Amino acid sequence: MILSPFEWTIAKRYMLPGKGEAFIAMVAGISLVAVMLGVAALVIVMSVMNGFRAELFDKIVGLNGHAIIQAYGGRLDNWQDVLKDVRQTEGVTEASPLIEQPLLGSFNGRVEAVLVRGNTDADIKAIAPKVTAGILSDLKSGASNVAIGSRLAENLGARVGDSITIINPQGRSTPFGTVPRQIAYNVSAIFEIGIYDYDQAFVVMPMQDAQTLLLTGNTIGMIEVTTTDPDNVSQILAPLSEKLAGQAIVTDWKTINASLFEALAVERVAMFVVLSIIVLVAVFNILSSLIMLVRAKTRDIAILRTMGATRRSLMKIFVTTGFLIGALGTVAGLVLGFVFLYFRQPIVRGIEMISGQNLWDPSIRFLTELPSRTDPFEVAAISVMALVFSFLATLYPAYKAASTDPVQVLRYE
């Protein structure tokens, strides 16, 4: 497909039609813009979908580990021995005890459902980068201090330094019945994980304080596990599942969030197929513009044939003309897509201001901001797809041009 100087000169001439061919030029311009928009849409949507999945995975797994070992009945009595076995399992990089219990939180007459998490000191330090207010180091055993999510703080109207009350309905039994257990805790820090459900419910405290609140003694509820390969976590923990059968159940992140990630995978494939149709429609525009160009240049083609131009040369000329439209549209689409992704948050806010609608509601979208993570291989696949479609669209018009019979065209000239 290397063009000679003669073929390249003719191809450039046909890419810029003359004064009487403004309609052909307009159709070619529309084709270029259509390819650009199709490629940009694919890059933007696929990057956002990748970012959405990656952000969810990072935040969910970063907070809950790759798997959870949960005892039957909610209490793991011999958890020290189980924890030792977990840490000795091949492929496990980290394991830590965890207490998690849904309770009620109250402040100034406001009551919210909360999820109390009793963590080790190491796990508490891990959320330090997410702290937006207060000091996380104040969370020490027996100090009656907690860290709460930013959305929960907004719902309760609590700030750093305020005292909130955690209500445990399973209190102590008395002659008059079960009295709910209520303990006041000082808010020493407010954090924002970035997932709405977590920021709206989580109350983090030292594990010993959670045991005191829940009256569980020295027992825990679960162990969170981190492995070397999150995609193969079920295979890594399979021996452990057999060993703990009847005592505890091992649940990996895929099972816990199966419906969410499966829905994302299906939506990702569906969006790719639907948006690919836009590129296909744009390619049909290239096809129509080339057909019109061939019909308009029939006399020129016949003259070129009589001057010695081969059918191969004419094929290369018209294939190049149409392919360059697709190539320019693809490059412009990539640039437009990357620019949109770079300024995605200001663009979303601008659309929200103009339309008056909340386009990215964290309570629905899980994440607080529109995410993006561009996969170079996907971008390359999108580019190749657009270029291949553009090339295929040029074959029929180029073949018709090369098949032109100069005798028939010039008979009456």
Summary of the structure (lengths in Angstrom):
residues: 413
radius of gyration: 32.2
end to end distance: 32.8
largest distance: 115.4
contacts: 1358
relative contact order: 0.18
helix: 60%
strand: 21%
